Amino acid sequence: MSVEPLDAAADVHALIRELLPAVSPSAWFDGGTSEIVLPIGRSEARASTWTVLERCAREERMQWPELVSEWVEEVGHRAFLAVGEMELFGDVRELLRLRIVPKLDPRDREGLVVVPAGDHFDAMVMIEHPRYGGPLTRARAGLLGLSKLGYVMTNTRDRELADVAVHDQPLLPGQDVRVVTKPGSRYVSALLSQVDRFLPEPTEHGALVGVPCHSTLLLYPITATSVRGVLPVFAEVIAEMHATADDPCAPGVYWSHGERRLTPLNPGHLPNDGEFAAMLRRLPR
């Protein structure tokens, strides 16, 4: 009969203390943080017991010793791999980057180091390495002792985005779109939080924004009612670029306004987009 993971904690942690010397003689249990600690060479890896608590909570009590033993062996194996990677990478913190992606399905974000980036996007922490890179998992972060990851955006800005190119490109007669791009980059989408920085001049009405692929951001500052005619064409360009991109991001158009808000727009149904429609009525013609 299953129980709640926290209800199983005392007994499972007692089993861990009992079994650790035989399964992993150098490891020890930190009761203060509910982690096992595995010294590996000059390094130290930690693993939260929450996973094994969940496993035991779903099974009969007689199976708990086997589940705990398997989990300790599994964590030890992953710890050796993780520490080996850390030594291979050097300081792995130097390789962490932030990648903005459309909002992930809960099943896809499970186990990854991901935080919401507004209502429509997520911020995913990546290890930038040509061979061993990829999304940072929570397990890997724990084993590598990675926490307080506020510096990841600074890494991304300074090492990936300092040399983005910015230029204007004709969209319609007399109407240009601003292009922020770095061919081949996976991180230009992270600039969604800094749209105002790339507009030719501040505008109280915000801008149309598209991020069809991770290497390119398209911006159109809203200054007049002519945006009504621009929006359908802007949307077509975004959709086409997204469909043909090697690294697609989002196919839609967003309105960037007030406190870095992003509101999705449907070019065919503007009258129903109350806030945007009200803003249009205030624009000069």
N, C-alpha and C positions, 0 to 999 in steps of 0.2 A: 504494500500500500504506500503510495507516494506521500511525502511530507514537504513542507516548505524548506528551501535551502537553509535559511537562517536557523530553523528548528533543528537541523541536522548538524549545525556547525560544531557544537561542543564535542559530540562523539566522533565526527570526522577528523577534527583537529587532534583529538587524542590518538586516533589511528595513525595520523601522519607522524606524530611524535614517536609513536611506537615503531613504525615501519621504516622511517627515514634511515636509521643507522645501517639497516641491512640492504636497502635499495640504493641509497646514495650516501655513503659514509661521511663525506665531507660537507653535506648539506645540513642546514638547521632551520628550525621553524621560528619565525618572528611573530609571536602572539600579538604584539602591539599593532601590527599592520595586516595580520592574517596572510602572510606570505611565506613561501619557503625561499631560502637564500642559498645559492649555489656558488661557492668560490671556484673560479676557473682561472688558473694561472694568476696573473696580477689583477684580474677582473672579478666582478661579482654580478651575478644575474639574480633577479627576483621574479617570482611568479605568484600572483594572487591565487588563493584557494577557491575563488568563486566558481570556477569551471567544475572542479571536482565536487563541490557542494551541490551544484545543480545535477550532476550525474548521479550522485548517491541519493539525492532526494527523490529521483524517479524510480529507483530500484529497491528491492527488498534489502533489509539490513544485513542479511547473511552475505550479500554480494559486495558490501562496502570495502572490506579489506582488499579484495581483488581490484576493485575500481581505483582505490587509493594507490595501490602498488603500480598499476598501469599508468596512472596519471603522473606519478613521480618520475617514472622512467621516461615518459613522453616529454615532460618538462626538462629533464636533464639533457635529453637528446637535442631539443630545440635550443636550449641554453648554449650548448657547445657550438651549434651552428651559428647562433646569433653572435656569440663572442668572436667566433672565427671571422664572421662578416665584419664585425667592428674593427678587428685588427687589419682585415683586408682593406676596408674603407679608409682607415685612419680615424679621424674624428667624424663620425657619421652625422653629427649635428651640422657640419658644414655642407652636407649634401641634401638637407631637408628643404623642400620647396612647397608652395601652396598652389594648388590647382583648383580653379573654380569650375564646377560641373553642374548641369541641370539637376534639380532635386532628385536624389536617389530613392528608389524603392527601399523600404525598411529592410527587406531581405538582402539587398545589395550592399547596404551600408553596415550590416552586422559584422562586427569584428574589425572594422577599419577605424582609423583615426580621422573622423569626419565631424564637422560642426556646421550648423545652418549658416548660410550667408544670405540672410533675408528670407522671403517667403518662397522664392522660386529657384534658388541655387544652393548648393552645398560647397563648403571649402574642404578639400581633401588634401591631407599631408602626403607628400611623395618623397621617396628617396631617388634623387637624380643621379643615376649611374647607368652607363651604356649597357652593362651586362647584368648587374645585380639589382637594378632599380625597380621601382614599382610603388604601388600604394603602401603606406606604412600601416601595418596591422597593430591592433591594440596589444596582442601577445608579443609581437616583436618589440614594440615600444617599451613594454614592461620589462622584458628581458634585457634590453639595452639601457634601461634606466632613463628613458626619455620622458620627461615631463616638463610642464611649464613651457609650452612650445610657442610663446609669443614672438620669438625671434624669427620664426619661419617666414613671415611676410617680409621682414627686413632682408633675409637671405634672397627671397624671390625678387624683390625690387632691385637690390643692389647687383645681383649676379646674373639675373635673367632679363630684366626689363629696363636697365639703364640705357640701353642702346636701341629702344624701339624707334621706328621711323614714323613720322607723322606728315601726312600730305592731304591736300584737298583734291577731290576727283569729281568731274561733272556727273550729275545724276539726271537733271532735266535742264533745259535752257535757262540759264541764270540761277540755277540751284546746284550747289556743290554738297557733297557728303565728305565728312572728315574721316580719314582712314588712319587707324593706329595699328601698326603691324610689325611683326618680326617673323619672316618666313621660317618655317620649321620649328618655331617655339611652341611649347605646350602650355605656356603660362600667361600669354597676353590677356586671356580671359580674366585673370586676377585683377586687372585694372577696372573691372566693372564698378569697383568701390571708389574709383577716382575719376569718374567721367568729367567732372567740372574742370579738372586739371588740363584737359585736352581741348576744351571748347575755345574758339577764337576770342570770345569775350563772355563775361557773365551774362546769364539770361534768367530772369525771374520765372520763366515758364518752363525751364528744363530743356530736355533734348530727347529726340528719338534715338534709341540705342539698339544695335544688333550685334550679336557675337556668334556669327555663323560657324566659326571654327576657332580653335584655341589659339591660333596665331594672329587673329585679326579682330579688331573692334571697329564698328562703323557708327558714326555719330552725326546727327543733324540737329543743330540748335534751333529751337522753336522761337521765332520772333514775329511771325505774322500768320494770318489765316491761310496763306499759301501752303502751309503744312498739310492741309486737307488733300491737295493734289499730289504732294510729295509722298505721303504715307503709303499709298498703294504700290508705287514704284519702289520705294525703299523696302517694303515687305517682299516684293518679288525678287529683288537683288539678294536679300538675306536668305530667302528660301532656296534660291538657285545655288548660292555659294555653299550653303549647308549640305545640299544634295550631292555636290561634287567634291566636297572637302575630304582630304585624307584623314583629318582629325576633327570631325564635326563636333560642335558644341550645342547650340540651341537654334532652332529654325524660325523662331518668332521675333516679333518686334516688341520692345519695351519702352515705356515712358519713364525717363529718369527725372525725378523731381523731389523737392523738399527732403532734407535729411537723408539723402542717398536712397530714397525709395525707388523701387522698380515696379511699375504696373504693366502687365501684359496688355497689348492692344490688339483688337480684331479690326483690321482696316475696313471690313465690310459692314461693321455694326457700331460705328462710332456713336450714334445717338444714344445707344444703351450704356456706353461707358461714361456714367454720370459725371465723375470728377473731371475727366479729360474734356468732355463736351462742354462743361461749364467754363473750363479754362479757354477753350477755343472762342467762346463768345466774348471774352475779354480782350482778345488779340486785336492789334491793328490790322486793317485790311491793306 
